[in-house]
Amino acid sequence: MFRRPILVVILLLVGLLVAGLLAVGAFPPGVKQQPVERVLPNDRFGPR
């Protein structure tokens, strides 16, 4: 039926990639809120 099956496979993979990007764009994952933790400098181990 098809003379070049590799082209069909490539077209299917590209189609799946586009469908996946559209699905993620239409239904984006939720963002988890986390508090910002600030790193304080540790002066105890610094040079004197």
C-alpha distance matrix in Angstrom:
0.0 3.8 6.5 9.2 9.2 12.9 12.9 11.3 14.1 16.6 16.0 16.4 19.5 20.9 20.4 22.2 24.9 25.6 25.7 28.1 30.3 30.5 31.5 34.2 35.4 35.7 37.3 39.1 40.7 44.4 47.0 49.6 53.1 55.1 58.6 59.1 60.9 63.0 63.9 67.6 69.0 70.8 74.1 75.5 73.7 74.1 76.6 80.2
3.8 0.0 3.8 5.6 6.0 9.5 9.2 8.2 11.2 13.3 13.0 13.9 16.8 18.0 18.0 19.9 22.3 23.0 23.6 25.9 27.8 28.4 29.6 32.0 33.2 33.8 35.5 37.0 38.7 42.5 44.8 47.5 50.9 52.8 56.2 56.5 58.3 60.2 61.1 64.8 66.1 67.9 71.1 72.6 70.7 71.0 73.4 77.1
6.5 3.8 0.0 3.8 6.3 9.0 9.2 9.7 12.3 13.9 14.3 15.8 18.1 19.2 19.9 21.9 23.8 24.7 25.8 27.9 29.5 30.4 31.8 34.0 35.1 36.1 37.8 39.0 40.6 44.4 46.6 49.2 52.6 54.3 57.6 57.6 59.3 61.1 61.7 65.3 66.4 68.2 71.4 72.9 70.8 71.0 73.2 76.9
9.2 5.6 3.8 0.0 3.8 5.5 5.7 7.1 9.2 10.4 11.4 13.1 15.0 16.1 17.2 19.2 20.7 21.9 23.2 25.0 26.6 27.7 29.2 31.1 32.3 33.5 35.2 36.1 37.7 41.5 43.4 46.1 49.4 51.0 54.2 54.2 55.8 57.5 58.0 61.7 62.7 64.5 67.6 69.1 67.1 67.2 69.5 73.2
9.2 6.0 6.3 3.8 0.0 3.8 5.4 5.1 6.3 8.7 9.9 10.6 12.5 14.3 15.2 16.6 18.5 20.0 21.0 22.6 24.5 25.8 26.9 28.8 30.3 31.4 32.7 33.8 35.1 38.9 41.0 43.4 46.9 48.4 51.8 51.9 53.5 55.3 55.9 59.6 60.8 62.5 65.7 67.1 65.1 65.4 67.8 71.5
12.9 9.5 9.0 5.5 3.8 0.0 3.8 5.4 5.1 6.2 8.6 9.8 10.6 12.3 14.1 15.3 16.5 18.4 19.9 21.0 22.7 24.3 25.6 27.1 28.6 30.1 31.4 32.1 33.3 37.1 38.9 41.3 44.6 46.0 49.3 49.2 50.7 52.4 52.9 56.5 57.5 59.2 62.4 63.8 61.8 62.0 64.3 68.0
12.9 9.2 9.2 5.7 5.4 3.8 0.0 3.8 5.4 5.0 6.1 8.5 9.8 10.5 12.0 14.1 15.2 16.4 18.1 19.8 21.0 22.4 24.1 25.7 26.8 28.3 30.0 30.7 32.4 36.2 38.0 40.7 44.0 45.6 48.8 48.7 50.4 52.1 52.8 56.4 57.6 59.5 62.6 64.3 62.3 62.4 64.8 68.4
11.3 8.2 9.7 7.1 5.1 5.4 3.8 0.0 3.8 5.5 5.1 6.1 8.6 9.9 10.4 12.2 14.2 15.3 16.2 18.2 19.9 20.9 22.2 24.3 25.5 26.6 28.2 29.3 31.0 34.7 36.9 39.6 43.0 44.8 48.1 48.3 50.1 52.0 52.9 56.6 58.0 59.9 63.1 64.7 62.9 63.2 65.7 69.3
14.1 11.2 12.3 9.2 6.3 5.1 5.4 3.8 0.0 3.8 5.5 5.1 6.2 8.7 9.8 10.6 12.3 14.3 15.2 16.4 18.4 20.0 20.9 22.6 24.3 25.6 26.7 27.6 28.8 32.6 34.6 37.1 40.5 42.1 45.5 45.7 47.3 49.2 50.0 53.7 55.0 56.8 60.1 61.5 59.7 60.1 62.6 66.2
16.6 13.3 13.9 10.4 8.7 6.2 5.0 5.5 3.8 0.0 3.8 5.4 5.1 6.2 8.5 9.9 10.5 12.3 14.1 15.3 16.6 18.4 19.9 21.2 22.5 24.2 25.6 26.2 27.6 31.4 33.1 35.8 39.0 40.6 43.8 43.8 45.5 47.2 48.0 51.6 52.9 54.8 58.0 59.6 57.8 57.9 60.4 64.0
16.0 13.0 14.3 11.4 9.9 8.6 6.1 5.1 5.5 3.8 0.0 3.8 5.5 5.1 6.0 8.6 9.8 10.5 12.1 14.1 15.3 16.4 18.1 20.0 20.9 22.3 24.0 25.0 26.9 30.6 32.7 35.6 38.8 40.7 43.9 44.1 46.1 47.9 48.9 52.6 54.1 56.1 59.4 61.1 59.5 59.6 62.1 65.7
16.4 13.9 15.8 13.1 10.6 9.8 8.5 6.1 5.1 5.4 3.8 0.0 3.8 5.5 5.0 6.1 8.6 9.9 10.4 12.1 14.2 15.2 16.2 18.3 19.8 20.8 22.1 23.3 24.9 28.7 30.9 33.7 37.1 39.0 42.4 42.8 44.8 46.8 47.9 51.7 53.3 55.2 58.6 60.2 58.6 59.0 61.7 65.2
19.5 16.8 18.1 15.0 12.5 10.6 9.8 8.6 6.2 5.1 5.5 3.8 0.0 3.8 5.4 5.1 6.1 8.7 9.8 10.5 12.3 14.2 15.2 16.5 18.2 19.8 20.9 21.5 22.8 26.6 28.5 31.1 34.5 36.2 39.5 39.7 41.6 43.5 44.5 48.2 49.7 51.6 55.0 56.5 54.9 55.3 57.9 61.4
20.9 18.0 19.2 16.1 14.3 12.3 10.5 9.9 8.7 6.2 5.1 5.5 3.8 0.0 3.8 5.4 5.0 6.2 8.6 9.8 10.6 12.3 14.2 15.4 16.4 18.2 19.9 20.4 22.2 25.9 27.8 30.7 33.8 35.7 38.9 39.0 41.0 42.8 43.9 47.6 49.2 51.3 54.5 56.4 54.8 54.9 57.5 61.0
20.4 18.0 19.9 17.2 15.2 14.1 12.0 10.4 9.8 8.5 6.0 5.0 5.4 3.8 0.0 3.8 5.4 5.2 6.1 8.5 9.9 10.6 12.2 14.3 15.2 16.3 18.1 19.3 21.4 25.1 27.4 30.4 33.6 35.8 39.1 39.5 41.8 43.8 45.2 48.9 50.7 52.9 56.2 58.0 56.7 56.9 59.7 63.1
22.2 19.9 21.9 19.2 16.6 15.3 14.1 12.2 10.6 9.9 8.6 6.1 5.1 5.4 3.8 0.0 3.8 5.5 5.0 6.0 8.6 9.8 10.4 12.2 14.0 15.1 16.2 17.2 18.8 22.6 24.9 27.7 31.1 33.1 36.6 37.2 39.3 41.5 42.8 46.6 48.4 50.5 53.9 55.5 54.2 54.7 57.5 60.9
24.9 22.3 23.8 20.7 18.5 16.5 15.2 14.2 12.3 10.5 9.8 8.6 6.1 5.0 5.4 3.8 0.0 3.8 5.5 5.1 6.2 8.6 9.9 10.7 12.2 14.2 15.3 15.6 17.3 21.0 22.9 25.8 29.0 30.9 34.2 34.5 36.6 38.6 39.9 43.6 45.4 47.5 50.9 52.6 51.3 51.6 54.4 57.8
25.6 23.0 24.7 21.9 20.0 18.4 16.4 15.3 14.3 12.3 10.5 9.9 8.7 6.2 5.2 5.5 3.8 0.0 3.8 5.4 5.1 6.2 8.6 10.0 10.4 12.1 14.1 14.9 17.3 20.9 22.9 26.1 29.2 31.4 34.7 35.0 37.4 39.4 41.0 44.6 46.5 48.9 52.2 54.1 53.0 53.1 55.9 59.2
25.7 23.6 25.8 23.2 21.0 19.9 18.1 16.2 15.2 14.1 12.1 10.4 9.8 8.6 6.1 5.0 5.5 3.8 0.0 3.8 5.5 5.1 6.1 8.7 9.8 10.4 12.0 13.6 15.9 19.5 22.0 25.2 28.4 30.9 34.3 35.0 37.5 39.8 41.5 45.3 47.4 49.6 53.0 54.9 53.9 54.2 57.2 60.4
28.1 25.9 27.9 25.0 22.6 21.0 19.8 18.2 16.4 15.3 14.1 12.1 10.5 9.8 8.5 6.0 5.1 5.4 3.8 0.0 3.8 5.4 5.0 6.2 8.5 9.8 10.4 11.2 12.9 16.6 19.0 22.0 25.3 27.6 31.0 31.7 34.1 36.4 38.1 41.8 43.9 46.1 49.5 51.3 50.3 50.8 53.8 57.0
30.3 27.8 29.5 26.6 24.5 22.7 21.0 19.9 18.4 16.6 15.3 14.2 12.3 10.6 9.9 8.6 6.2 5.1 5.5 3.8 0.0 3.8 5.4 5.2 6.0 8.5 9.9 9.9 12.3 15.9 17.8 21.1 24.0 26.4 29.6 30.1 32.6 34.7 36.4 40.1 42.2 44.6 47.9 49.9 49.0 49.2 52.1 55.3
30.5 28.4 30.4 27.7 25.8 24.3 22.4 20.9 20.0 18.4 16.4 15.2 14.2 12.3 10.6 9.8 8.6 6.2 5.1 5.4 3.8 0.0 3.8 5.5 5.0 6.0 8.4 9.7 12.8 16.1 18.5 21.9 24.8 27.6 30.8 31.6 34.3 36.6 38.6 42.2 44.5 47.0 50.4 52.4 51.7 51.9 54.9 58.0
31.5 29.6 31.8 29.2 26.9 25.6 24.1 22.2 20.9 19.9 18.1 16.2 15.2 14.2 12.2 10.4 9.9 8.6 6.1 5.0 5.4 3.8 0.0 3.8 5.4 5.1 5.9 7.9 10.4 13.8 16.7 19.9 23.0 25.8 29.3 30.4 33.1 35.7 37.7 41.4 43.8 46.2 49.6 51.5 50.9 51.3 54.5 57.5
34.2 32.0 34.0 31.1 28.8 27.1 25.7 24.3 22.6 21.2 20.0 18.3 16.5 15.4 14.3 12.2 10.7 10.0 8.7 6.2 5.2 5.5 3.8 0.0 3.8 5.5 5.1 5.0 7.4 11.0 13.4 16.7 19.8 22.4 25.8 26.7 29.4 31.9 34.0 37.6 40.0 42.4 45.8 47.7 47.1 47.6 50.7 53.7
35.4 33.2 35.1 32.3 30.3 28.6 26.8 25.5 24.3 22.5 20.9 19.8 18.2 16.4 15.2 14.0 12.2 10.4 9.8 8.5 6.0 5.0 5.4 3.8 0.0 3.8 5.6 5.6 9.2 12.0 14.1 17.7 20.3 23.2 26.3 27.1 30.1 32.3 34.6 38.1 40.6 43.2 46.5 48.6 48.2 48.3 51.4 54.4
35.7 33.8 36.1 33.5 31.4 30.1 28.3 26.6 25.6 24.2 22.3 20.8 19.8 18.2 16.3 15.1 14.2 12.1 10.4 9.8 8.5 6.0 5.1 5.5 3.8 0.0 3.8 6.2 9.7 12.2 14.9 18.5 21.1 24.3 27.5 28.7 31.8 34.3 36.8 40.3 43.0 45.5 48.9 51.0 50.7 51.0 54.2 57.0
37.3 35.5 37.8 35.2 32.7 31.4 30.0 28.2 26.7 25.6 24.0 22.1 20.9 19.9 18.1 16.2 15.3 14.1 12.0 10.4 9.9 8.4 5.9 5.1 5.6 3.8 0.0 3.8 6.5 9.0 12.2 15.4 18.3 21.5 24.9 26.4 29.4 32.2 34.6 38.2 41.0 43.4 46.8 48.7 48.5 49.1 52.4 55.2
39.1 37.0 39.0 36.1 33.8 32.1 30.7 29.3 27.6 26.2 25.0 23.3 21.5 20.4 19.3 17.2 15.6 14.9 13.6 11.2 9.9 9.7 7.9 5.0 5.6 6.2 3.8 0.0 3.8 6.5 9.0 12.5 15.3 18.3 21.7 23.0 25.9 28.6 31.0 34.5 37.3 39.7 43.1 45.1 44.8 45.3 48.6 51.4
40.7 38.7 40.6 37.7 35.1 33.3 32.4 31.0 28.8 27.6 26.9 24.9 22.8 22.2 21.4 18.8 17.3 17.3 15.9 12.9 12.3 12.8 10.4 7.4 9.2 9.7 6.5 3.8 0.0 3.8 6.6 9.5 12.8 15.6 19.2 20.7 23.4 26.3 28.6 32.2 35.0 37.2 40.8 42.5 42.3 43.0 46.4 49.2
44.4 42.5 44.4 41.5 38.9 37.1 36.2 34.7 32.6 31.4 30.6 28.7 26.6 25.9 25.1 22.6 21.0 20.9 19.5 16.6 15.9 16.1 13.8 11.0 12.0 12.2 9.0 6.5 3.8 0.0 3.8 6.5 9.6 12.7 16.2 18.2 21.1 24.1 26.7 30.2 33.2 35.4 39.0 40.7 40.8 41.6 45.1 47.7
47.0 44.8 46.6 43.4 41.0 38.9 38.0 36.9 34.6 33.1 32.7 30.9 28.5 27.8 27.4 24.9 22.9 22.9 22.0 19.0 17.8 18.5 16.7 13.4 14.1 14.9 12.2 9.0 6.6 3.8 0.0 3.8 6.4 9.4 12.8 14.5 17.5 20.4 23.1 26.5 29.6 31.9 35.4 37.2 37.4 38.1 41.5 44.1
49.6 47.5 49.2 46.1 43.4 41.3 40.7 39.6 37.1 35.8 35.6 33.7 31.1 30.7 30.4 27.7 25.8 26.1 25.2 22.0 21.1 21.9 19.9 16.7 17.7 18.5 15.4 12.5 9.5 6.5 3.8 0.0 3.8 6.3 10.0 12.3 15.0 18.3 20.9 24.3 27.5 29.5 33.0 34.6 35.0 35.9 39.5 42.0
53.1 50.9 52.6 49.4 46.9 44.6 44.0 43.0 40.5 39.0 38.8 37.1 34.5 33.8 33.6 31.1 29.0 29.2 28.4 25.3 24.0 24.8 23.0 19.8 20.3 21.1 18.3 15.3 12.8 9.6 6.4 3.8 0.0 3.8 6.9 9.5 12.5 15.7 18.7 21.8 25.2 27.5 30.8 32.6 33.2 34.1 37.7 39.9
55.1 52.8 54.3 51.0 48.4 46.0 45.6 44.8 42.1 40.6 40.7 39.0 36.2 35.7 35.8 33.1 30.9 31.4 30.9 27.6 26.4 27.6 25.8 22.4 23.2 24.3 21.5 18.3 15.6 12.7 9.4 6.3 3.8 0.0 3.8 6.5 8.9 12.4 15.3 18.4 21.8 23.8 27.2 28.9 29.6 30.5 34.2 36.4
58.6 56.2 57.6 54.2 51.8 49.3 48.8 48.1 45.5 43.8 43.9 42.4 39.5 38.9 39.1 36.6 34.2 34.7 34.3 31.0 29.6 30.8 29.3 25.8 26.3 27.5 24.9 21.7 19.2 16.2 12.8 10.0 6.9 3.8 0.0 3.8 6.3 9.6 12.8 15.5 19.1 21.2 24.4 26.2 27.2 28.1 31.7 33.7
59.1 56.5 57.6 54.2 51.9 49.2 48.7 48.3 45.7 43.8 44.1 42.8 39.7 39.0 39.5 37.2 34.5 35.0 35.0 31.7 30.1 31.6 30.4 26.7 27.1 28.7 26.4 23.0 20.7 18.2 14.5 12.3 9.5 6.5 3.8 0.0 3.8 6.4 9.7 12.6 16.0 18.5 21.7 23.8 24.6 25.2 28.7 30.7
60.9 58.3 59.3 55.8 53.5 50.7 50.4 50.1 47.3 45.5 46.1 44.8 41.6 41.0 41.8 39.3 36.6 37.4 37.5 34.1 32.6 34.3 33.1 29.4 30.1 31.8 29.4 25.9 23.4 21.1 17.5 15.0 12.5 8.9 6.3 3.8 0.0 3.8 6.5 9.4 12.9 15.1 18.4 20.2 21.1 21.9 25.5 27.5
63.0 60.2 61.1 57.5 55.3 52.4 52.1 52.0 49.2 47.2 47.9 46.8 43.5 42.8 43.8 41.5 38.6 39.4 39.8 36.4 34.7 36.6 35.7 31.9 32.3 34.3 32.2 28.6 26.3 24.1 20.4 18.3 15.7 12.4 9.6 6.4 3.8 0.0 3.8 6.3 9.7 12.4 15.4 17.7 18.6 18.9 22.4 24.4
63.9 61.1 61.7 58.0 55.9 52.9 52.8 52.9 50.0 48.0 48.9 47.9 44.5 43.9 45.2 42.8 39.9 41.0 41.5 38.1 36.4 38.6 37.7 34.0 34.6 36.8 34.6 31.0 28.6 26.7 23.1 20.9 18.7 15.3 12.8 9.7 6.5 3.8 0.0 3.8 6.6 9.0 12.3 14.5 15.0 15.4 19.0 21.2
67.6 64.8 65.3 61.7 59.6 56.5 56.4 56.6 53.7 51.6 52.6 51.7 48.2 47.6 48.9 46.6 43.6 44.6 45.3 41.8 40.1 42.2 41.4 37.6 38.1 40.3 38.2 34.5 32.2 30.2 26.5 24.3 21.8 18.4 15.5 12.6 9.4 6.3 3.8 0.0 3.8 6.4 9.1 11.6 12.8 13.0 16.6 18.2
69.0 66.1 66.4 62.7 60.8 57.5 57.6 58.0 55.0 52.9 54.1 53.3 49.7 49.2 50.7 48.4 45.4 46.5 47.4 43.9 42.2 44.5 43.8 40.0 40.6 43.0 41.0 37.3 35.0 33.2 29.6 27.5 25.2 21.8 19.1 16.0 12.9 9.7 6.6 3.8 0.0 3.8 6.0 9.0 9.7 9.4 12.8 14.7
70.8 67.9 68.2 64.5 62.5 59.2 59.5 59.9 56.8 54.8 56.1 55.2 51.6 51.3 52.9 50.5 47.5 48.9 49.6 46.1 44.6 47.0 46.2 42.4 43.2 45.5 43.4 39.7 37.2 35.4 31.9 29.5 27.5 23.8 21.2 18.5 15.1 12.4 9.0 6.4 3.8 0.0 3.8 5.6 6.5 7.3 11.0 12.7
74.1 71.1 71.4 67.6 65.7 62.4 62.6 63.1 60.1 58.0 59.4 58.6 55.0 54.5 56.2 53.9 50.9 52.2 53.0 49.5 47.9 50.4 49.6 45.8 46.5 48.9 46.8 43.1 40.8 39.0 35.4 33.0 30.8 27.2 24.4 21.7 18.4 15.4 12.3 9.1 6.0 3.8 0.0 3.8 5.6 5.2 8.3 9.3
75.5 72.6 72.9 69.1 67.1 63.8 64.3 64.7 61.5 59.6 61.1 60.2 56.5 56.4 58.0 55.5 52.6 54.1 54.9 51.3 49.9 52.4 51.5 47.7 48.6 51.0 48.7 45.1 42.5 40.7 37.2 34.6 32.6 28.9 26.2 23.8 20.2 17.7 14.5 11.6 9.0 5.6 3.8 0.0 3.8 5.7 8.5 9.1
73.7 70.7 70.8 67.1 65.1 61.8 62.3 62.9 59.7 57.8 59.5 58.6 54.9 54.8 56.7 54.2 51.3 53.0 53.9 50.3 49.0 51.7 50.9 47.1 48.2 50.7 48.5 44.8 42.3 40.8 37.4 35.0 33.2 29.6 27.2 24.6 21.1 18.6 15.0 12.8 9.7 6.5 5.6 3.8 0.0 3.8 6.8 8.7
74.1 71.0 71.0 67.2 65.4 62.0 62.4 63.2 60.1 57.9 59.6 59.0 55.3 54.9 56.9 54.7 51.6 53.1 54.2 50.8 49.2 51.9 51.3 47.6 48.3 51.0 49.1 45.3 43.0 41.6 38.1 35.9 34.1 30.5 28.1 25.2 21.9 18.9 15.4 13.0 9.4 7.3 5.2 5.7 3.8 0.0 3.8 6.5
76.6 73.4 73.2 69.5 67.8 64.3 64.8 65.7 62.6 60.4 62.1 61.7 57.9 57.5 59.7 57.5 54.4 55.9 57.2 53.8 52.1 54.9 54.5 50.7 51.4 54.2 52.4 48.6 46.4 45.1 41.5 39.5 37.7 34.2 31.7 28.7 25.5 22.4 19.0 16.6 12.8 11.0 8.3 8.5 6.8 3.8 0.0 3.8
80.2 77.1 76.9 73.2 71.5 68.0 68.4 69.3 66.2 64.0 65.7 65.2 61.4 61.0 63.1 60.9 57.8 59.2 60.4 57.0 55.3 58.0 57.5 53.7 54.4 57.0 55.2 51.4 49.2 47.7 44.1 42.0 39.9 36.4 33.7 30.7 27.5 24.4 21.2 18.2 14.7 12.7 9.3 9.1 8.7 6.5 3.8 0.0
